[in-house]
Amino acid sequence: MAAPVMLLPLVAAGLALCAALLWLRGRPAGPELVRGRVCVAVLGDLGRSPRMQYHALALARHGHSVTLLGFLNFCHFTVGPKIFQYITKVIAQAIQLFYTMLKIDHPTYILLQNPPGLPSIAVTWIVCLIRRSKLIIDWHNYGYTIMSLIHGKNHPIVQIAEWYEKLFGRLSDCNICVTNAMKEDLQMNCNIKAITLYDKPASFFKETPLEIQHKLYMKLAKDYAPFKRGTDSIHPDIEKSAFTELDIRSGNVTQVKERPALLISSTSWTEDEDFSILLKALEGKYQGVSFGKGPLKKHYNRLIDKMHFKHIQICTPWLEAEDYPVLLGSADLGVCLHKSSSGLDLPMKVVDMFGCCLPVCAVHFQCLHELVKHDENGLIFRDSSELAEQLKMLLLEFPTGESKLNMFRRNLRASKQLRWDESWEQTVLPVFRNN
C-alpha cells in the first residue's frame, strides 16, 4: 500500500530582492568591472519576474547602476465593448511607459522582458532612439501565443500581436532567449539573432536542513491544517508537525515515522497550466481541502469539491518570499503542469526545484527535454493516466525502501549544475562588454 500522500499546489511567491540590489548598487566597483546605467523593465509586476530580478542583481554586482522599472496597475477604461477596453488599455500603457522612461536617469541600455511586448517593445524602441540607448530584449516566450490561449490563433488581435512582435523585435540591438529551440525559431521565423541564457536557480534554492524544515512546518501549521500533527498524543517535550518532530530537551529534529509525502506543484492558476490533469490522476482516492488565489482558482475549487478523496489534503497558500525556496527544499516530489503556449520556453518552477535537488514529474511539450531528462532527474508524462502511474511507482513504498525518487535526487546532487551567476557571467556579461 502506498503511504498517505500530501499534495501541496502552491502559488509561486515573488522574490523580494530589492534590498540586496540596493546594497549592491552602493558597493564600489573594481577597475575590472563594466560601468553604465541599465534600466531593467517589465510591463507588469516585477515580483512575478524572478529572471529580470536576477538580471538586475548580476548587473549591479558587475558595476552597473540599475533602475528597476515595473508596473503593477495601469489606468484604463473598464466600460464599453471589450475591444474598446483593450485598445484604451494599450494606449494608456504606452503613454505611462513612455512618460516614465523619459523621466528616469539616462540609461545606456534598456533590458526589456517580453512578453508582455505590446506596447512595451515599440515604446521602448522609440525611447532608445530619443535617448540614444541600446535596446536588449529578453524573450521569455511570445506574447501572441499566450493571447491565443484565450482568443484562439485566428483572432484578429492575436494576428496583429504576432505581426507587431516580429516587426518590432527585429529593431532591437541585442536579444536573449530562454531555450535553444526559441533561438532557432527567432532566427527562422522572425530573422532575429539571439543568445540562449537558460534559467538557472539562484544560490538560495537548495535542500533544506531538517531544523529549518521543522520551523517552516510549525509556522504554516498555524494557518493550514495539513501541516498540523495528527490526533495522536505526544510527550509534552516533543513539538510535532505532520512531517517532523523536535525534542525540546535535546534540540534534535527527526522526521515523523510513516510521514506523508509532500508534493509541490507551483502554480499561479493560469491558462497555460491544466491543473485538472493532476486532479484526474488522483480522482477517487483522496480527500482534499483547497485554499489560495489566482484567475482560475474558483474553477479548480469547484472541481475539487466534486471529487471524493481519501488520503490527501490539498493546500494552496501564498508563501512569503523567503519561505518558497525553503518549502521547495523540504518537499519529496515536484509536479509541473506548465504547458508552454509556444512550446519554446521552459518552466522556471522546475529550474528552482532542480536547484533544491527536488525530482519532478512534468507534462510534455516541445522543448522540455532541454531541462527535464526523462528517467534521469525526473519523469515526463502526457496525460493524467500516465501521471497516476508515475505517482504510484514513485511513492509505492514511501517513505521507506530504495526508490527511483531517491535515485533522481542523487542524480540531481551529482549533476552540480551551474547557478545563475555563473551562467550569466559566461553568457550575458560579454554582451554588455562588447557593446
C-alpha positions as CSV (number, residue, x, y, z in Angstrom):
1,M,0.0,0.0,0.0
2,A,1.2,3.5,-0.8
3,A,1.8,5.8,2.1
4,P,-0.7,8.6,2.6
5,V,0.2,11.5,0.3
6,M,0.1,15.2,1.0
7,L,-0.3,17.3,-2.2
8,L,0.6,20.9,-1.9
9,P,-0.1,23.0,-5.0
10,L,1.2,26.4,-4.1
11,V,1.3,29.8,-5.7
12,A,4.9,30.7,-6.6
13,A,5.9,33.6,-4.4
14,G,7.6,36.7,-5.9
15,L,11.3,37.1,-4.9
16,A,11.9,40.2,-2.8
17,L,15.5,41.2,-3.9
18,C,15.3,44.9,-3.9
19,A,17.2,45.3,-0.6
20,A,20.0,43.2,-1.9
21,L,20.0,45.2,-5.1
22,L,20.3,48.5,-3.2
23,W,23.2,47.1,-1.2
24,L,25.0,46.0,-4.4
25,R,24.4,49.4,-6.0
26,G,26.2,51.0,-3.1
27,R,29.3,48.8,-3.4
28,P,32.3,50.3,-5.1
29,A,33.1,48.7,-8.5
30,G,36.6,47.3,-9.1
31,P,38.6,48.5,-12.0
32,E,37.8,45.4,-14.0
33,L,34.1,45.9,-13.8
34,V,31.9,47.3,-16.6
35,R,30.2,50.6,-15.9
36,G,26.9,52.1,-17.3
37,R,23.3,52.6,-16.3
38,V,20.8,49.8,-17.2
39,C,17.1,50.0,-16.9
40,V,15.6,46.6,-16.3
41,A,12.0,46.9,-17.4
42,V,8.9,44.7,-17.1
43,L,5.4,45.8,-18.3
44,G,3.9,44.2,-15.2
45,D,4.7,43.0,-11.7
46,L,8.4,42.7,-11.1
47,G,7.7,40.3,-8.2
48,R,6.5,37.8,-10.7
49,S,9.6,38.1,-12.8
50,P,12.5,36.5,-10.9
51,R,14.6,36.2,-14.1
52,M,14.6,40.0,-14.5
53,Q,15.4,40.5,-10.8
54,Y,18.4,38.1,-11.3
55,H,19.5,40.2,-14.3
56,A,19.3,43.3,-12.1
57,L,21.4,41.8,-9.3
58,A,24.0,40.5,-11.7
59,L,24.3,43.8,-13.5
60,A,24.7,45.6,-10.2
61,R,27.3,43.1,-9.0
62,H,29.3,44.0,-12.1
63,G,29.4,47.7,-11.6
64,H,26.3,48.9,-13.4
65,S,23.9,51.3,-11.9
66,V,20.5,49.6,-12.2
67,T,17.0,51.1,-12.4
68,L,14.2,48.5,-11.9
69,L,11.0,49.5,-13.7
70,G,7.8,47.7,-13.3
71,F,4.1,48.4,-13.3
72,L,1.5,46.7,-11.0
73,N,-1.6,48.5,-12.2
74,F,-2.4,50.7,-15.2
75,C,-5.2,53.2,-15.5
76,H,-7.7,52.3,-18.3
77,F,-11.4,52.2,-19.1
78,T,-13.4,49.3,-17.8
79,V,-16.6,50.2,-19.6
80,G,-17.8,49.6,-23.2
81,P,-17.0,46.7,-25.6
82,K,-14.0,44.5,-24.8
83,I,-12.2,45.6,-27.9
84,F,-12.6,49.2,-26.9
85,Q,-11.3,48.4,-23.4
86,Y,-8.3,46.6,-24.8
87,I,-7.4,49.5,-27.2
88,T,-7.7,52.1,-24.4
89,K,-5.6,49.9,-22.1
90,V,-2.8,49.6,-24.7
91,I,-2.9,53.4,-25.3
92,A,-2.8,54.1,-21.5
93,Q,0.1,51.7,-21.0
94,A,2.0,53.3,-23.9
95,I,1.6,56.8,-22.5
96,Q,2.5,55.8,-19.0
97,L,5.5,53.8,-20.0
98,F,6.8,56.4,-22.4
99,Y,6.5,59.2,-19.8
100,T,8.2,57.1,-17.1
101,M,11.1,56.0,-19.3
102,L,11.8,59.7,-20.2
103,K,11.8,60.6,-16.5
104,I,14.3,58.1,-15.3
105,D,18.1,58.8,-15.4
106,H,19.5,58.3,-18.9
107,P,20.2,54.6,-19.4
108,T,23.0,53.2,-21.5
109,Y,20.9,50.1,-22.0
110,I,17.3,49.1,-21.6
111,L,16.8,45.4,-20.8
112,L,13.2,44.6,-21.6
113,Q,11.2,41.5,-20.8
114,N,9.0,40.0,-23.5
115,P,6.1,39.1,-23.0
116,P,4.3,41.3,-22.4
117,G,5.6,43.2,-25.5
118,L,2.5,45.1,-26.6
119,P,3.1,48.1,-26.4
120,S,6.4,47.9,-24.5
121,I,8.7,46.9,-27.4
122,A,7.6,49.8,-29.6
123,V,7.6,52.3,-26.8
124,T,11.0,51.3,-25.5
125,W,12.5,51.3,-29.1
126,I,11.2,54.9,-29.5
127,V,12.7,55.9,-26.1
128,C,16.0,54.3,-27.1
129,L,16.0,56.4,-30.3
130,I,15.4,59.6,-28.4
131,R,17.8,58.9,-25.6
132,R,20.4,57.0,-27.7
133,S,20.2,53.9,-25.6
134,K,20.6,50.3,-26.7
135,L,17.6,48.0,-26.5
136,I,18.1,44.4,-25.4
137,I,15.1,42.1,-25.3
138,D,14.9,39.1,-23.1
139,W,12.5,36.7,-24.8
140,H,10.8,34.5,-22.2
141,N,8.0,33.4,-24.6
142,Y,5.8,35.0,-27.3
143,G,3.0,37.3,-26.2
144,Y,0.8,36.4,-29.2
145,T,0.9,32.7,-28.3
146,I,-0.2,33.5,-24.7
147,M,-3.1,35.6,-26.1
148,S,-4.1,32.7,-28.4
149,L,-4.9,30.6,-25.3
150,I,-7.8,32.9,-24.6
151,H,-8.8,34.2,-28.0
152,G,-7.7,31.5,-30.4
153,K,-4.9,31.6,-33.0
154,N,-7.1,33.1,-35.7
155,H,-8.4,36.0,-33.7
156,P,-7.5,39.4,-35.4
157,I,-6.0,40.7,-32.1
158,V,-3.7,37.7,-32.0
159,Q,-2.7,38.1,-35.6
160,I,-1.9,41.8,-35.1
161,A,0.1,40.9,-32.0
162,E,2.1,38.4,-33.9
163,W,2.9,40.8,-36.7
164,Y,3.8,43.5,-34.2
165,E,6.1,41.3,-32.1
166,K,8.1,40.1,-35.1
167,L,8.4,43.5,-36.6
168,F,9.5,45.5,-33.6
169,G,11.5,42.6,-32.2
170,R,13.9,43.0,-35.2
171,L,14.6,46.6,-34.2
172,S,16.4,45.7,-31.0
173,D,20.2,45.9,-30.7
174,C,20.5,42.5,-29.0
175,N,18.3,39.6,-28.0
176,I,18.4,37.0,-25.3
177,C,16.2,33.9,-25.1
178,V,15.5,31.1,-22.7
179,T,16.0,27.9,-24.9
180,N,17.9,26.8,-28.0
181,A,14.5,26.0,-29.6
182,M,13.4,29.6,-29.2
183,K,16.8,30.8,-30.5
184,E,16.2,28.7,-33.7
185,D,12.6,29.9,-34.0
186,L,13.5,33.6,-33.6
187,Q,16.1,33.1,-36.4
188,M,13.9,31.2,-38.8
189,N,10.6,32.9,-38.4
190,C,11.5,36.4,-37.2
191,N,15.0,36.9,-38.6
192,I,16.2,37.8,-35.1
193,K,19.6,36.6,-33.8
194,A,19.6,35.7,-30.1
195,I,21.8,34.1,-27.5
196,T,20.5,31.4,-25.2
197,L,20.6,32.1,-21.5
198,Y,19.0,29.1,-19.7
199,D,17.2,29.9,-16.5
200,K,19.3,28.7,-13.6
201,P,18.4,28.5,-9.9
202,A,19.7,31.2,-7.6
203,S,22.0,30.2,-4.8
204,F,19.3,30.2,-2.2
205,F,17.4,27.3,-3.9
206,K,18.9,24.3,-2.1
207,E,18.0,21.4,0.1
208,T,16.6,22.5,3.4
209,P,18.1,21.2,6.7
210,L,15.6,19.3,9.0
211,E,15.8,22.0,11.6
212,I,14.7,24.7,9.2
213,Q,12.1,22.4,7.7
214,H,10.5,22.0,11.1
215,K,10.4,25.7,11.8
216,L,8.6,26.3,8.5
217,Y,6.1,23.4,9.1
218,M,5.3,24.8,12.5
219,K,4.8,28.3,11.1
220,L,2.5,27.0,8.3
221,A,0.6,24.8,10.8
222,K,-0.8,28.0,12.5
223,D,-2.8,28.7,9.3
224,Y,-3.0,25.4,7.4
225,A,-4.4,22.2,8.9
226,P,-2.4,19.8,6.6
227,F,0.8,20.8,8.4
228,K,-0.5,20.2,11.9
229,R,0.4,17.0,13.8
230,G,-2.2,14.2,14.0
231,T,-4.5,13.4,16.8
232,D,-2.1,11.0,18.5
233,S,-1.0,12.0,21.9
234,I,2.7,13.0,22.2
235,H,5.1,13.8,25.1
236,P,5.0,17.5,26.3
237,D,8.7,17.7,25.5
238,I,8.0,16.9,21.8
239,E,7.0,19.5,19.3
240,K,5.5,17.8,16.3
241,S,4.3,18.8,12.8
242,A,2.8,16.5,10.2
243,F,6.3,15.8,8.9
244,T,8.8,16.4,11.7
245,E,9.2,16.4,15.4
246,L,11.5,18.3,17.7
247,D,12.8,17.0,21.0
248,I,12.8,20.2,23.0
249,R,15.3,18.9,25.6
250,S,18.0,17.8,23.1
251,G,17.1,20.1,20.2
252,N,17.2,17.2,17.8
253,V,14.8,17.2,14.9
254,T,13.7,14.0,13.2
255,Q,11.2,13.0,10.5
256,V,8.0,11.5,11.6
257,K,7.8,7.8,11.0
258,E,5.3,6.9,8.2
259,R,5.0,10.6,7.4
260,P,3.1,11.6,4.3
261,A,4.9,12.5,1.1
262,L,5.0,16.2,0.3
263,L,4.2,17.1,-3.3
264,I,4.7,20.6,-4.7
265,S,3.0,22.0,-7.8
266,S,3.9,25.7,-8.0
267,T,1.1,27.4,-9.9
268,S,-0.5,30.8,-10.5
269,W,-3.7,29.1,-11.7
270,T,-3.4,30.5,-15.2
271,E,-4.5,29.2,-18.6
272,D,-1.1,27.7,-19.5
273,E,-1.4,25.2,-16.7
274,D,-4.1,22.5,-16.8
275,F,-4.5,21.6,-13.1
276,S,-7.3,19.1,-13.9
277,I,-4.6,16.7,-15.2
278,L,-3.3,16.3,-11.6
279,L,-6.8,16.2,-10.1
280,K,-7.8,13.4,-12.5
281,A,-4.7,11.5,-11.7
282,L,-5.8,11.5,-8.1
283,E,-9.5,11.1,-8.6
284,G,-11.3,8.6,-6.4
285,K,-8.5,8.1,-3.9
286,Y,-8.1,11.1,-1.7
287,Q,-9.8,13.9,0.2
288,G,-8.8,17.5,-0.3
289,V,-9.1,20.9,1.2
290,S,-8.4,23.9,-1.0
291,F,-7.2,27.5,-0.3
292,G,-5.4,30.1,-2.4
293,K,-6.0,32.6,-5.1
294,G,-5.5,33.1,-8.8
295,P,-7.5,33.6,-12.0
296,L,-8.7,30.0,-12.2
297,K,-8.9,29.3,-8.5
298,K,-12.7,29.1,-8.3
299,H,-12.9,26.8,-11.3
300,Y,-10.5,24.3,-9.8
301,N,-12.0,24.6,-6.3
302,R,-15.3,23.5,-7.8
303,L,-13.6,20.5,-9.4
304,I,-12.0,19.6,-6.1
305,D,-15.3,19.9,-4.3
306,K,-16.9,17.3,-6.7
307,M,-14.2,14.7,-6.0
308,H,-14.1,12.2,-3.3
309,F,-10.5,11.9,-1.9
310,K,-9.3,9.7,1.0
311,H,-5.7,10.1,1.9
312,I,-4.7,13.5,0.6
313,Q,-5.2,17.2,1.6
314,I,-4.8,20.0,-0.8
315,C,-3.4,23.3,0.4
316,T,-2.7,26.4,-1.7
317,P,-1.0,29.1,0.4
318,W,0.6,32.2,-0.9
319,L,4.0,32.0,0.6
320,E,6.3,34.7,1.8
321,A,9.3,35.2,-0.5
322,E,11.8,33.7,1.9
323,D,9.6,30.6,2.6
324,Y,9.2,29.5,-1.0
325,P,12.7,28.1,-1.5
326,V,12.6,26.6,1.9
327,L,9.5,24.6,1.2
328,L,10.8,23.5,-2.2
329,G,13.9,22.3,-0.4
330,S,11.7,20.3,2.0
331,A,9.5,18.5,-0.5
332,D,9.7,15.0,-1.8
333,L,8.4,15.4,-5.4
334,G,7.5,18.3,-7.7
335,V,4.8,18.2,-10.3
336,C,4.9,20.7,-13.2
337,L,1.7,21.3,-15.2
338,H,3.1,24.2,-17.3
339,K,2.4,23.7,-21.0
340,S,4.2,26.4,-23.0
341,S,1.9,28.4,-25.2
342,S,4.7,28.5,-27.8
343,G,6.4,25.2,-27.0
344,L,9.6,27.1,-26.8
345,D,10.1,28.3,-23.2
346,L,10.9,26.3,-20.1
347,P,9.2,26.4,-16.6
348,M,11.1,28.4,-14.1
349,K,9.5,26.4,-11.3
350,V,11.3,23.3,-12.5
351,V,14.6,25.2,-12.5
352,D,14.0,26.2,-8.9
353,M,13.0,22.6,-8.0
354,F,16.2,21.2,-9.5
355,G,18.2,23.8,-7.6
356,C,16.7,22.2,-4.4
357,C,17.6,18.7,-5.8
358,L,13.8,18.0,-6.0
359,P,12.8,15.4,-8.6
360,V,10.0,16.4,-10.9
361,C,7.1,14.9,-12.9
362,A,6.4,17.3,-15.8
363,V,3.9,17.4,-18.5
364,H,5.3,17.0,-22.0
365,F,5.8,19.8,-24.5
366,Q,8.1,20.5,-27.4
367,C,11.4,21.6,-25.8
368,L,11.0,20.2,-22.3
369,H,13.9,17.8,-22.9
370,E,16.3,20.7,-22.7
371,L,15.6,20.7,-19.0
372,V,13.9,17.5,-17.8
373,K,15.8,14.3,-18.6
374,H,13.3,11.5,-18.5
375,D,14.2,8.7,-16.1
376,E,17.3,10.7,-15.0
377,N,16.3,13.7,-13.0
378,G,12.5,13.1,-13.2
379,L,9.7,11.8,-15.4
380,I,7.7,13.3,-18.3
381,F,4.0,12.5,-18.7
382,R,1.5,13.2,-21.4
383,D,-1.8,12.7,-19.7
384,S,-3.5,12.1,-16.3
385,S,-3.4,8.3,-16.5
386,E,0.4,8.4,-17.2
387,L,0.9,10.7,-14.3
388,A,-1.2,8.5,-12.0
389,E,1.1,5.5,-12.8
390,Q,4.2,7.5,-12.2
391,L,3.0,8.7,-8.8
392,K,2.1,5.1,-7.8
393,M,5.5,3.9,-8.9
394,L,7.5,6.7,-7.1
395,L,5.5,6.6,-3.9
396,L,4.7,2.9,-3.6
397,E,6.9,2.2,-0.5
398,F,7.3,5.8,0.7
399,P,9.0,6.8,3.0
400,T,10.9,3.5,3.3
401,G,12.7,1.5,0.7
402,E,15.1,2.3,-2.1
403,S,13.1,4.0,-4.9
404,K,13.5,5.9,-8.2
405,L,12.7,9.0,-6.2
406,N,15.9,8.6,-4.3
407,M,17.9,7.8,-7.5
408,F,16.6,11.0,-9.1
409,R,17.6,13.1,-6.1
410,R,21.1,11.5,-6.1
411,N,21.5,12.3,-9.8
412,L,20.5,15.9,-9.2
413,R,23.0,16.2,-6.4
414,A,25.8,14.7,-8.6
415,S,25.0,16.9,-11.6
416,K,26.5,20.0,-9.9
417,Q,24.5,22.3,-12.3
418,L,25.6,25.9,-12.9
419,R,23.9,28.5,-10.8
420,W,22.5,31.7,-12.2
421,D,25.5,33.9,-11.5
422,E,28.0,31.6,-13.2
423,S,25.8,31.1,-16.3
424,W,25.0,34.8,-16.6
425,E,28.7,35.8,-16.4
426,Q,29.5,33.3,-19.2
427,T,26.6,34.2,-21.5
428,V,25.3,37.8,-20.9
429,L,28.2,39.8,-19.4
430,P,30.1,39.7,-22.7
431,V,27.1,41.4,-24.4
432,F,27.5,44.4,-22.2
433,R,31.3,44.4,-22.6
434,N,31.1,44.2,-26.4
435,N,28.6,47.0,-26.6
